Amino acid sequence: HAVAEYRRYLSDYPDGANAVRVKQRLTALTMARDQPPPVSRADRAPVARANPWDATGSFGQYILTNSSDLGGQGGASTQSVLLTDGDFVARYRGDRFDFSTRTTAAYRYSIDEPGWSTGSLSRFYNLYVDLQDRDWGVNGRLGRQRMRTDGVQGLIDGLHMSWQIQPDFRLNVTAGFPVYSSDEGFNTDRTLYGASVDFTNLPGGI
C-alpha cells in the first residue's frame, strides 16, 4: 500500500517539495521487498551435514640467530636455531556424536650448538581426541590438553569428562598426569585426579 501511495505522489507531483524524500523511501521499500527470505536453521541443517568433516591447520618455519660482538675483540654465536610450528584440527559432526582431534607442536633444531645449548627440542602443547554425545550430554577428551577449569591450571596428559545431567547441573571428572613443561614426554611419576560440579540458576539467586 505504501509503495502504491508513493508512486501516486511522484506521478502527481514529480517536482514537489517532498519528491526527493519520497523517492528515497520508495527505493528502500522496493529493495527490501526484493530481498530473498531468510533461511531457517532447519533448512540449513541438511547442507551443513552434507560433508560432516572439517579440517583446518597452520604451519610456520623460521630461523632465529643471536650473536655477540665484544667491541671488535671478537664475537660468538649465542644461538642459531630453526623453529618449526604446526597446529592441525580435524572435526566430524554427526547426527548424535561430534568428534574432534587437535595437534599443536613445535620443533627447535639447533644449527649451531654452543657449549651451553640444550640442542634440538620438541614440544607438544595439544595432542588429544574429543568425543561428544549430544543425546546423553556427555563429553570426553583424552590426551595432552591445556585446562583452566575444574582446579587444573596448565597441561595434563589424561582424561577429562563432563556430564550435563540437567540444563543447570553438570558433573566433571579429571584424571591423569600433570605436565610441567611442553617439552616433557609422557611421565607417570606424578598423578592428578579431581571432580567438580557446575551449577547455574541456583535457588534464591545465589
C-alpha positions in Angstrom: 0.0 0.0 0.0 2.8 2.4 0.9 4.6 1.7 -2.5 1.4 2.5 -4.4 0.9 5.7 -2.5 4.5 6.9 -3.0 4.2 6.1 -6.7 1.0 8.0 -7.0 2.5 11.0 -5.3 5.5 11.1 -7.6 3.2 10.8 -10.6 1.1 13.8 -9.5 3.9 15.9 -8.0 7.2 14.9 -9.7 8.8 18.2 -8.7 7.1 18.5 -5.3 8.8 19.7 -2.2 8.9 16.1 -0.8 9.7 14.3 -4.1 13.3 13.5 -3.1 12.3 12.1 0.3 9.5 10.0 -1.2 11.9 8.6 -3.9 14.3 7.5 -1.2 11.6 5.8 0.8 10.2 4.1 -2.3 13.6 2.8 -3.2 14.1 1.4 0.3 10.8 -0.3 0.3 11.2 -1.9 -3.1 14.7 -3.1 -2.3 13.6 -4.6 1.0 10.8 -6.4 -0.8 13.1 -7.9 -3.3 15.4 -9.4 -0.7 15.3 -13.3 -0.5 13.6 -14.7 2.6 15.9 -15.8 5.4 16.9 -19.4 5.5 15.8 -21.2 8.6 18.0 -23.3 10.8 16.1 -26.4 9.7 16.7 -25.6 6.0 20.5 -25.1 6.6 21.0 -28.4 8.5 21.0 -30.8 5.5 23.5 -28.6 3.7 25.8 -28.5 6.8 25.6 -32.3 7.2 26.3 -33.0 3.5 30.1 -33.0 4.4 30.4 -33.8 8.2 34.2 -33.5 8.2 36.1 -30.2 8.5 39.8 -29.7 8.8 42.0 -26.6 9.4 45.6 -26.1 10.1 48.6 -23.8 10.1 52.4 -24.2 9.6 55.3 -21.9 10.1 59.0 -22.1 10.0 61.7 -19.5 10.6 65.4 -19.1 11.6 66.4 -17.3 14.8 70.0 -16.3 15.2 71.7 -14.4 18.1 75.3 -13.3 18.2 77.5 -11.1 20.4 80.2 -8.6 19.4 82.9 -7.9 22.0 83.8 -4.4 20.8 86.0 -5.5 17.9 87.8 -8.1 20.0 85.9 -11.0 18.6 82.4 -12.4 18.9 80.4 -15.5 19.3 77.1 -17.0 18.2 74.9 -17.5 21.2 72.0 -19.1 19.3 71.2 -20.3 15.8 68.1 -22.5 15.5 65.4 -23.5 13.0 62.0 -23.2 14.6 59.0 -25.1 13.2 55.4 -24.7 14.5 52.2 -26.5 13.4 48.6 -26.6 14.5 46.1 -29.0 13.0 42.5 -29.6 13.8 40.0 -32.1 12.3 36.3 -32.3 13.2 33.4 -34.6 12.5 29.8 -33.6 13.2 27.2 -36.4 13.1 23.6 -36.7 13.9 24.4 -37.6 17.5 28.1 -37.7 18.0 30.7 -35.0 17.5 34.4 -35.9 17.2 37.5 -33.7 17.0 41.2 -34.1 17.3 44.0 -31.5 17.6 47.7 -31.5 17.4 49.8 -28.4 18.3 53.5 -29.0 18.3 56.8 -27.2 17.8 60.4 -28.4 17.0 63.6 -26.5 17.6 66.6 -27.7 15.5 69.9 -26.3 16.6 72.0 -25.3 13.6 75.0 -24.3 15.8 75.4 -25.7 19.3 77.4 -23.6 21.8 78.6 -25.2 24.9 75.5 -24.2 26.9 73.0 -25.1 24.3 70.3 -27.6 25.1 70.3 -28.9 21.5 67.3 -29.8 19.4 64.0 -29.8 21.3 60.4 -30.8 20.5 57.3 -29.5 22.3 53.7 -30.7 22.3 51.0 -28.3 23.5 47.9 -30.2 22.4 47.6 -33.9 21.3 44.1 -35.1 22.1 40.9 -36.6 20.8 37.5 -35.3 21.8 34.1 -37.1 21.7 30.7 -35.6 22.5 27.4 -37.4 22.8 24.6 -34.8 22.4 21.8 -37.2 23.4 23.3 -38.1 26.7 25.1 -34.7 27.3 28.4 -36.4 27.8 31.8 -35.1 26.6 35.2 -36.7 26.9 38.7 -35.5 25.9 41.7 -37.8 26.1 45.4 -36.9 25.6 47.6 -33.9 26.2 45.4 -30.8 26.8 45.6 -27.4 28.4 43.0 -26.8 31.1 42.0 -23.7 33.0 38.9 -25.0 34.8 38.0 -27.6 37.5 41.1 -26.9 39.6 43.6 -27.6 36.8 45.7 -24.7 35.6 48.0 -25.9 32.9 48.9 -29.0 30.8 47.9 -32.6 31.7 48.2 -36.0 30.0 44.9 -37.6 30.8 41.1 -37.7 30.6 38.6 -35.0 31.3 34.9 -35.9 31.2 31.7 -33.9 31.8 28.1 -34.9 32.0 25.3 -32.4 31.6 22.8 -34.1 34.0 20.3 -31.3 33.9 20.3 -27.9 32.0 21.6 -26.2 35.1 23.7 -29.0 36.6 26.9 -30.5 35.2 29.4 -33.0 36.7 33.1 -33.0 35.8 35.9 -35.5 36.5 39.6 -35.3 35.6 42.3 -37.9 35.9 45.8 -38.1 34.5 49.4 -36.8 34.9 50.4 -33.1 35.3 52.9 -31.8 32.7 55.2 -29.0 34.0 56.6 -28.2 30.6 55.5 -28.7 27.0 58.9 -30.3 26.2 58.3 -33.2 28.6 57.3 -36.6 27.4 54.7 -38.9 28.9 55.6 -39.1 32.6 53.6 -41.2 35.1 55.7 -40.3 38.2 53.0 -37.7 39.2 49.3 -38.2 39.3 46.3 -35.9 39.2 42.6 -36.5 39.8 39.6 -34.5 40.8 35.9 -33.8 40.4 33.8 -30.7 40.3 30.1 -29.7 39.8 28.9 -26.7 37.8 25.6 -25.0 38.9 23.5 -22.3 37.3 20.2 -20.7 38.3 20.6 -21.6 42.0 17.6 -21.1 44.3 17.5 -17.6 45.8 19.7 -16.1 43.1 22.9 -17.2 44.8 
